[in-house]
Amino acid sequence: MVDTTIYSARKIITMNPARPTVTHVAVRDGKILAAGDLAELETWGEYKLDETFADKVLMPGLVEGHAHTMEGTLWRYVYCGFFDRADPDGKVWDGLQTIEAILDRLKEAEVQIEDPDVPLSGWSLDPIYMDNTRVSRADLDKVSTTRPIGVLHASGHILNVNTKALELGGLMKTGINHPGIPLGADGYPKGELFGPDTMTPVGVHVGFNRSLTDSDEQGLRDFAKLCVRTGVTTITDLAARLDDDGVEAMLRVTGEDNYPARVVPLQLFMGATPKETVDKVVGLKSRATDRLRLGRIKAVADGSIQGFSARMRWPGYHNGAPNGLWYTAPEQLAELYRLALAAGVQIHTHTNGDEATEMVLETLAPALKDVPSPNHRFTLQHCQLADAAQFRKMKELNMCVNLFANHHFYWGDEHYRLTVGPERALRMNACRTALETGVPMAIHSDAPVTPLGPFFTAWSAVNRLTASGRTQGEHEKIGVEAALYAITLGAAYTLHLDDEVGSIEVGKKADFAVLEDDPTEIGGDNLKDVRVWGTVQGGRIFSAAKL
């Protein structure tokens, strides 16, 4: 029986500097046996030649180092985003440019729901594009006063709800004193809930009992369709609750013969002590499979910049908004870091504002002195406003960074004029500074915050264009080669998976992105337009056209 398949291709980009491009790759048992020309690969013995990709370009399966599988579930809710966006089946939904258009789409969906007790759920709302007009419970009451309604903010850090939802959550009352619950002139909540501790109690009443953080089984399957359409073979779920039922569901779905992606879920540090969290994750490691990689933790230091919940150093927000929210106290984070380092558990920490980044750096430094761990690869996620001095501290601490390159396009104009002002906007997501400082770097989409699509993310890092077409931060641009590295080996490194994925070379997983275009020849200006045919994951072929 022939157990080796040799694939030919128009070009194979390996990301292996010893042999950057080849014409053939041999696969055996779901792994790469060899990469080279046909004559070289024939020396491995009997084989089957497969020319399915003879006119395609292969490169390593793309690695998305910061995403959330919850997007698969969210597509069954009402899309309220500003930009046009494709769903898992390839249908493109029109973006909505006004609050009125959003309310109209919600009204259209509401009349389709027959059961009066079923909530109406929407997602990807971001009023910052609409002169930063806030959406209140009174606005959503125009859709329904009897049905609970919740619309998740594009950042994932704000939930807008109507009066009925507040009533069900026990928050429709005066006397509330919480920084995450703004009050109106009448003393009642306005209907905007900031941060997980305020969102979660109401979220269960508006359809977000799981999809504030996790995907359900159908959502996990739907999200995998997006992976195939975008060339992704390894995907993170960067804030999962990982309760027993959730883990069982993920094991069941990812274990299906036709599941096309490797999922890396990180346990969210929230609602448990540091010791409980670390002990749980250590236990989860033993349940990991090839397509479900358990055993990492996600901590969250602050909120979002465009949601004005990120923690900012002086002089604060450009428009004078009050400083954001702390999601995790420094003393909690310090204990978590020490316990995780001692247990050999990796932690990724969300920081958006530069004050949050500084807090993490100041907290990790003494923890590493107490528990030395030179290969810990603790990673700062987003880390959008870090300055050069902070990158030098990251280097000293052997940290990694995963920068939110897509922000230049989706919120760059708003950051420039409103949230942080011109000077800080120019340095946001400082990819070149990270590389020149020697900090291992990845770039990401944070799907569903922005659409999954590593070639778009790479294009964003190369060009730094805003939605209005301005170049924002010329000095922080990186080249195409560096951007492609960031969405393959760079992201793999931040997950401790660079020994398995991220390049096409002997011994690694047979994970490939199958492309119609050559990303090294199409030019940096056109990188986002690379067409994806599908993927190969663990030697199994998945065509986007056949999903």
C-alpha positions as CSV (number, residue, x, y, z in Angstrom):
1,M,0.0,0.0,0.0
2,V,1.4,3.4,-1.0
3,D,1.4,5.7,2.1
4,T,3.3,8.6,0.6
5,T,1.7,11.3,-1.5
6,I,3.9,13.8,-3.4
7,Y,2.1,17.0,-4.3
8,S,3.3,19.2,-7.1
9,A,2.6,22.9,-7.2
10,R,3.3,26.0,-9.3
11,K,5.4,27.2,-6.4
12,I,5.8,26.2,-2.8
13,I,6.8,28.9,-0.3
14,T,8.3,27.0,2.6
15,M,9.3,29.7,5.1
16,N,12.4,27.6,5.6
17,P,15.5,29.8,4.9
18,A,17.6,26.8,3.9
19,R,15.2,26.2,1.0
20,P,12.8,29.1,0.5
21,T,10.9,27.7,-2.5
22,V,10.4,24.2,-3.9
23,T,8.2,22.5,-6.5
24,H,7.1,19.4,-4.6
25,V,6.2,18.3,-1.1
26,A,5.9,14.7,0.1
27,V,3.3,13.9,2.8
28,R,3.1,10.7,4.9
29,D,0.9,10.1,8.0
30,G,-0.3,13.7,8.0
31,K,3.3,15.0,8.2
32,I,5.8,16.5,5.8
33,L,8.2,13.8,4.7
34,A,10.3,16.1,2.5
35,A,10.2,19.2,0.4
36,G,12.2,19.7,-2.8
37,D,12.1,18.7,-6.4
38,L,10.6,15.5,-7.6
39,A,13.9,13.7,-8.1
40,E,14.9,14.3,-4.5
41,L,11.5,13.2,-3.1
42,E,11.5,10.0,-5.2
43,T,14.4,8.7,-3.1
44,W,12.0,8.1,-0.2
45,G,10.5,5.2,-2.1
46,E,7.1,4.3,-3.5
47,Y,4.7,7.2,-3.8
48,K,1.5,8.5,-5.4
49,L,1.9,11.8,-7.4
50,D,-1.0,14.2,-6.9
51,E,-1.3,17.1,-9.2
52,T,-4.4,18.7,-7.6
53,F,-2.3,21.8,-6.9
54,A,-0.2,21.8,-10.0
55,D,-1.4,25.3,-10.9
56,K,-1.6,26.6,-7.3
57,V,0.8,28.2,-4.8
58,L,1.3,26.5,-1.5
59,M,2.6,28.1,1.7
60,P,2.5,26.9,5.3
61,G,-1.0,26.8,6.8
62,L,-1.6,30.3,8.2
63,V,-1.6,30.6,12.0
64,E,-4.1,33.1,13.6
65,G,-2.7,33.9,17.0
66,H,-5.6,35.9,18.3
67,A,-9.2,35.1,17.4
68,H,-12.4,33.9,19.0
69,T,-14.4,31.0,17.7
70,M,-17.5,32.7,19.1
71,E,-17.8,34.4,15.6
72,G,-19.2,31.1,14.3
73,T,-22.1,31.5,16.7
74,L,-22.5,35.2,16.2
75,W,-23.3,34.8,12.6
76,R,-26.7,33.4,13.7
77,Y,-27.4,36.7,15.3
78,V,-28.0,40.1,13.6
79,Y,-24.9,41.7,12.0
80,C,-24.8,45.4,12.9
81,G,-21.3,46.2,11.8
82,F,-20.2,49.3,9.8
83,F,-18.2,47.5,7.1
84,D,-19.4,44.9,4.6
85,R,-18.5,41.4,5.8
86,A,-18.6,37.8,4.5
87,D,-20.2,35.1,6.6
88,P,-19.0,31.5,6.9
89,D,-21.0,30.5,3.8
90,G,-19.4,33.3,1.7
91,K,-22.5,35.6,1.7
92,V,-21.5,39.3,2.0
93,W,-23.6,41.4,4.4
94,D,-23.9,45.1,3.8
95,G,-22.4,47.3,6.5
96,L,-24.6,49.8,8.3
97,Q,-23.6,53.5,8.4
98,T,-26.2,55.0,10.7
99,I,-27.9,54.2,14.0
100,E,-31.2,54.3,12.2
101,A,-30.0,51.6,9.7
102,I,-29.0,49.4,12.6
103,L,-32.3,49.8,14.3
104,D,-34.1,49.0,11.0
105,R,-32.2,45.8,10.6
106,L,-32.9,44.8,14.2
107,K,-36.6,45.6,13.6
108,E,-36.7,43.4,10.5
109,A,-35.2,40.5,12.5
110,E,-37.5,41.1,15.5
111,V,-40.7,40.6,13.5
112,Q,-39.3,37.2,12.3
113,I,-39.2,35.8,15.9
114,E,-42.5,34.2,16.8
115,D,-41.8,33.3,20.4
116,P,-42.2,36.5,22.5
117,D,-39.7,35.2,25.1
118,V,-36.8,34.6,22.7
119,P,-34.3,37.5,22.9
120,L,-33.0,39.5,20.0
121,S,-29.2,39.4,19.7
122,G,-27.0,41.6,17.5
123,W,-23.3,42.0,17.2
124,S,-20.4,44.3,15.9
125,L,-22.1,47.6,16.8
126,D,-19.6,50.5,16.9
127,P,-21.0,54.0,17.1
128,I,-17.6,55.5,17.0
129,Y,-18.0,55.7,13.3
130,M,-21.2,57.6,13.7
131,D,-19.8,60.7,15.5
132,N,-19.3,58.5,18.6
133,T,-23.1,58.7,19.2
134,R,-23.9,56.4,22.1
135,V,-26.7,53.8,21.7
136,S,-29.0,53.9,24.7
137,R,-31.7,51.6,26.0
138,A,-34.2,54.1,24.7
139,D,-32.9,53.5,21.1
140,L,-33.2,49.7,21.5
141,D,-36.7,50.2,23.1
142,K,-37.8,51.5,19.7
143,V,-37.2,47.9,18.4
144,S,-39.1,46.3,21.3
145,T,-40.1,47.1,24.8
146,T,-41.2,43.6,25.6
147,R,-38.5,41.4,24.1
148,P,-35.0,41.5,25.7
149,I,-32.4,42.9,23.2
150,G,-28.7,42.9,23.4
151,V,-26.2,44.0,20.9
152,L,-22.5,43.3,21.4
153,H,-20.0,46.0,20.6
154,A,-17.4,45.4,17.8
155,S,-14.7,45.4,20.5
156,G,-16.4,42.7,22.5
157,H,-16.0,44.9,25.6
158,I,-19.4,46.6,25.6
159,L,-23.0,45.3,25.5
160,N,-25.8,47.5,24.6
161,V,-29.2,46.4,26.0
162,N,-32.8,47.6,26.1
163,T,-34.9,48.3,29.2
164,K,-36.4,44.8,29.3
165,A,-32.9,43.3,29.4
166,L,-31.9,45.5,32.3
167,E,-35.0,44.5,34.1
168,L,-34.3,40.8,33.7
169,G,-30.7,41.3,34.8
170,G,-31.8,43.2,37.9
171,L,-30.2,46.4,36.9
172,M,-33.2,48.6,36.0
173,K,-32.9,50.6,39.2
174,T,-31.4,53.7,40.7
175,G,-28.5,53.8,43.2
176,I,-26.1,51.7,41.1
177,N,-22.4,52.8,41.6
178,H,-20.2,51.0,39.1
179,P,-17.8,52.5,36.6
180,G,-18.9,50.0,34.0
181,I,-22.6,51.1,34.2
182,P,-23.1,54.7,33.0
183,L,-26.3,56.3,34.4
184,G,-28.6,58.8,32.8
185,A,-30.0,62.0,34.2
186,D,-32.8,60.0,35.7
187,G,-30.4,57.9,37.7
188,Y,-31.1,54.7,35.8
189,P,-28.6,52.8,33.6
190,K,-28.3,54.2,30.1
191,G,-28.1,50.7,28.6
192,E,-24.4,50.5,27.9
193,L,-22.5,47.8,30.0
194,F,-18.7,48.0,30.0
195,G,-16.6,45.0,31.0
196,P,-17.4,41.3,31.7
197,D,-18.6,41.8,35.2
198,T,-21.5,44.0,34.1
199,M,-22.1,42.3,30.7
200,T,-22.3,38.7,31.9
201,P,-25.3,39.0,34.3
202,V,-27.4,40.6,31.6
203,G,-25.9,38.7,28.7
204,V,-27.6,35.5,29.7
205,H,-30.9,37.2,29.1
206,V,-30.1,38.5,25.6
207,G,-28.6,35.4,23.9
208,F,-25.0,35.8,25.1
209,N,-24.9,33.2,27.8
210,R,-22.0,31.4,26.0
211,S,-21.1,33.6,23.0
212,L,-19.7,36.4,25.1
213,T,-16.6,34.2,25.2
214,D,-17.3,30.7,23.7
215,S,-18.7,29.1,20.6
216,D,-21.4,26.4,20.6
217,E,-20.9,23.2,18.5
218,Q,-22.5,24.6,15.3
219,G,-20.6,27.8,15.7
220,L,-17.3,25.9,16.0
221,R,-18.1,24.1,12.7
222,D,-19.1,27.4,11.0
223,F,-16.0,29.2,12.2
224,A,-13.9,26.4,10.7
225,K,-15.4,27.3,7.3
226,L,-14.0,30.8,7.7
227,C,-10.6,29.2,8.4
228,V,-10.7,27.3,5.2
229,R,-11.8,30.3,3.2
230,T,-8.9,32.4,4.6
231,G,-6.1,29.7,4.5
232,V,-5.9,29.2,8.3
233,T,-5.1,25.8,9.6
234,T,-4.2,26.7,13.2
235,I,-6.6,29.1,15.0
236,T,-6.7,30.4,18.6
237,D,-9.8,30.8,20.8
238,L,-8.3,33.4,23.0
239,A,-10.7,33.7,25.9
240,A,-12.6,30.5,26.5
241,R,-14.3,29.5,29.6
242,L,-13.4,25.8,29.1
243,D,-16.0,24.4,31.5
244,D,-16.5,20.6,31.4
245,D,-19.4,20.8,28.9
246,G,-17.5,23.2,26.7
247,V,-14.3,21.1,26.6
248,E,-16.3,18.0,25.8
249,A,-18.1,19.8,22.9
250,M,-14.8,21.1,21.6
251,L,-13.2,17.6,21.8
252,R,-16.2,16.1,20.0
253,V,-16.3,18.7,17.2
254,T,-12.6,19.0,16.5
255,G,-12.4,15.2,16.6
256,E,-14.8,14.9,13.6
257,D,-13.1,13.4,10.6
258,N,-13.8,16.4,8.4
259,Y,-12.9,19.1,10.9
260,P,-10.4,21.3,9.1
261,A,-8.5,23.3,11.7
262,R,-6.4,22.9,14.8
263,V,-7.9,25.0,17.6
264,V,-5.8,26.4,20.5
265,P,-8.2,27.6,23.2
266,L,-6.9,29.6,26.1
267,Q,-8.5,29.5,29.6
268,L,-9.9,32.9,30.5
269,F,-8.6,34.1,33.9
270,M,-11.9,35.4,35.3
271,G,-14.2,34.2,38.1
272,A,-11.6,32.0,39.8
273,T,-8.5,32.4,41.9
274,P,-5.0,32.3,40.3
275,K,-4.4,28.9,41.9
276,E,-7.7,27.4,40.7
277,T,-7.0,28.6,37.2
278,V,-3.5,27.3,37.0
279,D,-4.5,23.9,38.5
280,K,-7.4,23.6,36.1
281,V,-5.2,24.4,33.1
282,V,-2.5,21.9,34.2
283,G,-5.3,19.3,34.3
284,L,-6.6,20.2,30.9
285,K,-3.2,19.6,29.3
286,S,-3.7,15.9,29.6
287,R,-6.9,16.1,27.6
288,A,-5.3,17.8,24.6
289,T,-5.4,16.3,21.2
290,D,-3.7,17.2,17.9
291,R,-6.7,19.3,16.9
292,L,-7.5,20.7,20.3
293,R,-4.4,22.2,22.1
294,L,-5.3,22.8,25.7
295,G,-3.0,24.2,28.5
296,R,-2.7,28.0,28.2
297,I,-4.2,30.9,30.0
298,K,-5.5,34.3,28.8
299,A,-5.5,37.2,31.2
300,V,-7.1,40.6,30.5
301,A,-5.7,43.7,32.0
302,D,-7.9,46.4,30.5
303,G,-10.6,47.1,27.9
304,S,-10.6,48.6,24.4
305,I,-9.3,51.9,23.1
306,Q,-12.2,52.7,20.8
307,G,-14.6,51.7,23.6
308,F,-12.8,54.1,25.9
309,S,-12.2,51.3,28.4
310,A,-8.5,50.8,27.9
311,R,-6.1,52.1,30.6
312,M,-4.1,55.1,29.4
313,R,-1.0,56.8,30.7
314,W,-0.9,60.5,30.9
315,P,-2.2,62.6,29.1
316,G,-5.1,60.1,28.8
317,Y,-7.7,60.1,26.0
318,H,-7.4,62.8,23.4
319,N,-11.0,63.7,23.6
320,G,-10.9,64.0,27.4
321,A,-12.8,60.8,28.2
322,P,-12.2,59.4,31.6
323,N,-9.6,56.6,31.9
324,G,-10.7,53.1,31.2
325,L,-11.2,50.0,33.4
326,W,-8.9,47.6,35.1
327,Y,-10.1,44.1,34.5
328,T,-7.5,42.4,36.6
329,A,-5.8,43.8,39.7
330,P,-2.0,43.8,39.7
331,E,-1.8,41.6,42.8
332,Q,-4.0,39.0,41.2
333,L,-1.9,39.1,38.0
334,A,1.3,38.8,40.1
335,E,0.1,35.6,41.8
336,L,-1.1,34.2,38.5
337,Y,2.2,34.8,36.8
338,R,4.3,33.2,39.6
339,L,2.1,30.1,39.8
340,A,2.0,29.7,36.0
341,L,5.7,30.1,35.6
342,A,6.3,27.5,38.3
343,A,3.8,25.1,36.6
344,G,5.2,25.7,33.1
345,V,1.9,27.2,31.9
346,Q,2.1,30.0,29.3
347,I,0.0,33.2,29.7
348,H,-1.1,35.6,27.1
349,T,-2.2,39.0,28.5
350,H,-4.5,41.4,26.8
351,T,-3.3,45.0,27.1
352,N,-4.6,47.8,24.9
353,G,-3.6,51.0,26.7
354,D,0.0,51.8,27.5
355,E,-0.8,52.0,31.2
356,A,-2.0,48.4,31.1
357,T,1.1,47.3,29.2
358,E,3.3,49.1,31.8
359,M,1.4,47.3,34.7
360,V,2.1,43.9,33.1
361,L,5.8,44.6,32.5
362,E,6.2,45.8,36.1
363,T,4.3,42.7,37.4
364,L,6.1,40.1,35.3
365,A,9.6,41.3,36.0
366,P,9.7,40.4,39.7
367,A,7.8,37.2,39.0
368,L,10.6,36.1,36.6
369,K,13.2,36.9,39.3
370,D,11.4,34.6,41.7
371,V,10.7,31.9,39.1
372,P,13.2,32.1,36.3
373,S,11.9,30.7,33.0
374,P,13.9,31.8,30.0
375,N,11.6,30.2,27.4
376,H,8.3,31.2,28.9
377,R,7.1,33.2,25.9
378,F,4.5,35.1,27.8
379,T,2.8,37.2,25.1
380,L,1.2,40.6,25.2
381,Q,-1.9,40.6,23.0
382,H,-2.9,43.8,21.2
383,C,-0.4,45.9,23.1
384,Q,-1.4,48.7,20.8
385,L,0.1,51.8,22.4
386,A,3.4,50.4,23.6
387,D,6.3,52.8,23.0
388,A,9.9,52.0,22.2
389,A,11.0,51.9,25.9
390,Q,8.3,49.3,26.6
391,F,9.4,47.2,23.7
392,R,12.9,47.2,25.2
393,K,11.5,46.0,28.5
394,M,9.7,43.2,26.7
395,K,13.0,42.2,25.1
396,E,14.7,42.1,28.5
397,L,11.9,39.9,29.9
398,N,11.9,37.5,26.8
399,M,8.3,38.3,26.1
400,C,6.5,38.0,22.8
401,V,4.0,40.4,21.3
402,N,1.0,39.9,19.0
403,L,0.0,43.3,17.5
404,F,-3.4,44.3,16.2
405,A,-2.4,45.4,12.7
406,N,-6.0,45.5,11.4
407,H,-6.7,48.4,13.7
408,H,-4.9,50.8,11.3
409,F,-7.6,50.2,8.8
410,Y,-10.7,49.8,10.9
411,W,-10.1,52.4,13.6
412,G,-7.0,54.4,12.5
413,D,-8.9,57.5,11.6
414,E,-10.9,57.5,14.8
415,H,-7.7,57.0,16.9
416,Y,-6.0,59.9,15.1
417,R,-8.9,62.4,15.6
418,L,-10.6,61.2,18.7
419,T,-9.2,58.5,21.0
420,V,-5.4,59.0,21.3
421,G,-4.6,61.9,18.9
422,P,-2.1,62.1,16.1
423,E,1.3,61.4,17.7
424,R,0.3,58.2,19.5
425,A,-1.8,57.0,16.6
426,L,1.3,57.0,14.4
427,R,3.1,54.5,16.7
428,M,0.1,52.2,17.3
429,N,0.8,48.5,16.7
430,A,4.5,49.2,16.2
431,C,5.5,46.2,14.1
432,R,8.9,47.6,12.9
433,T,9.9,48.7,16.4
434,A,9.1,45.2,17.7
435,L,11.2,43.5,15.0
436,E,14.1,46.0,15.3
437,T,14.1,45.5,19.1
438,G,14.1,41.8,18.7
439,V,10.8,41.0,20.3
440,P,9.2,37.9,18.7
441,M,6.1,39.2,16.9
442,A,2.8,38.0,15.4
443,I,-0.1,40.0,14.0
444,H,-3.8,39.2,14.2
445,S,-7.4,40.0,13.4
446,D,-9.1,39.3,16.8
447,A,-12.0,37.9,14.8
448,P,-14.9,38.6,15.3
449,V,-13.7,42.1,16.2
450,T,-12.4,42.4,12.7
451,P,-12.8,39.7,10.0
452,L,-10.6,36.7,10.0
453,G,-8.1,37.0,7.1
454,P,-4.3,36.8,7.6
455,F,-3.5,38.2,4.2
456,F,-5.5,41.3,5.0
457,T,-3.7,41.5,8.4
458,A,-0.4,41.2,6.6
459,W,-1.5,43.9,4.1
460,S,-2.4,46.2,7.1
461,A,1.1,45.8,8.6
462,V,2.8,46.4,5.3
463,N,0.8,49.5,4.3
464,R,-0.7,50.9,7.5
465,L,-3.6,52.5,5.6
466,T,-6.7,53.7,7.3
467,A,-10.2,53.4,6.0
468,S,-10.0,56.9,4.5
469,G,-6.8,55.9,2.6
470,R,-4.3,57.8,4.8
471,T,-0.9,56.2,5.7
472,Q,-0.7,56.2,9.5
473,G,2.8,55.6,10.7
474,E,5.2,55.3,7.7
475,H,8.1,54.5,10.0
476,E,6.3,51.4,11.5
477,K,5.7,49.7,8.1
478,I,7.2,46.3,7.6
479,G,8.0,44.4,4.4
480,V,6.0,41.6,2.8
481,E,8.5,38.9,3.9
482,A,8.3,40.0,7.5
483,A,4.5,40.1,7.4
484,L,4.2,36.6,5.9
485,Y,6.6,35.4,8.7
486,A,4.3,37.0,11.3
487,I,1.2,35.1,10.1
488,T,3.1,31.8,10.0
489,L,6.2,31.1,12.1
490,G,5.8,34.3,14.1
491,A,2.3,33.4,15.3
492,A,3.4,29.7,15.8
493,Y,6.3,30.8,18.0
494,T,3.9,32.7,20.4
495,L,2.0,29.5,20.9
496,H,5.0,27.3,21.4
497,L,4.0,25.5,18.2
498,D,6.9,26.6,15.9
499,D,8.3,23.1,16.1
500,E,5.1,21.7,14.5
501,V,3.6,24.3,12.2
502,G,4.5,27.6,10.5
503,S,6.9,26.3,7.8
504,I,7.0,23.5,5.2
505,E,9.9,21.3,6.2
506,V,10.5,17.7,7.2
507,G,8.8,16.5,10.3
508,K,6.2,19.3,10.6
509,K,2.4,18.9,10.2
510,A,1.2,18.7,6.6
511,D,-0.6,22.0,6.9
512,F,-0.8,24.2,3.8
513,A,-2.6,27.3,2.6
514,V,-3.6,26.6,-1.1
515,L,-3.5,29.9,-3.0
516,E,-4.4,31.1,-6.5
517,D,-1.9,33.9,-6.3
518,D,1.7,34.2,-5.1
519,P,1.9,36.5,-2.1
520,T,5.6,37.2,-2.7
521,E,4.9,38.4,-6.3
522,I,1.5,40.1,-6.0
523,G,3.1,43.2,-4.3
524,G,2.5,44.7,-0.9
525,D,-0.3,46.9,-2.2
526,N,-2.3,43.9,-3.3
527,L,-1.5,41.5,-0.5
528,K,-5.0,41.6,0.9
529,D,-6.3,40.4,-2.5
530,V,-4.5,37.0,-2.5
531,R,-7.1,34.5,-3.5
532,V,-7.4,31.4,-1.3
533,W,-8.4,28.1,-2.9
534,G,-8.6,26.2,0.4
535,T,-6.3,24.4,2.9
536,V,-4.6,21.1,3.6
537,Q,-4.7,20.3,7.3
538,G,-2.8,17.3,8.6
539,G,-2.7,16.0,5.0
540,R,-6.4,16.3,4.5
541,I,-7.6,18.5,1.7
542,F,-10.4,21.1,2.1
543,S,-11.6,23.2,-0.8
544,A,-13.4,26.4,0.0
545,A,-15.7,25.9,-3.0
546,K,-17.0,22.6,-1.5
547,L,-17.8,23.8,2.0
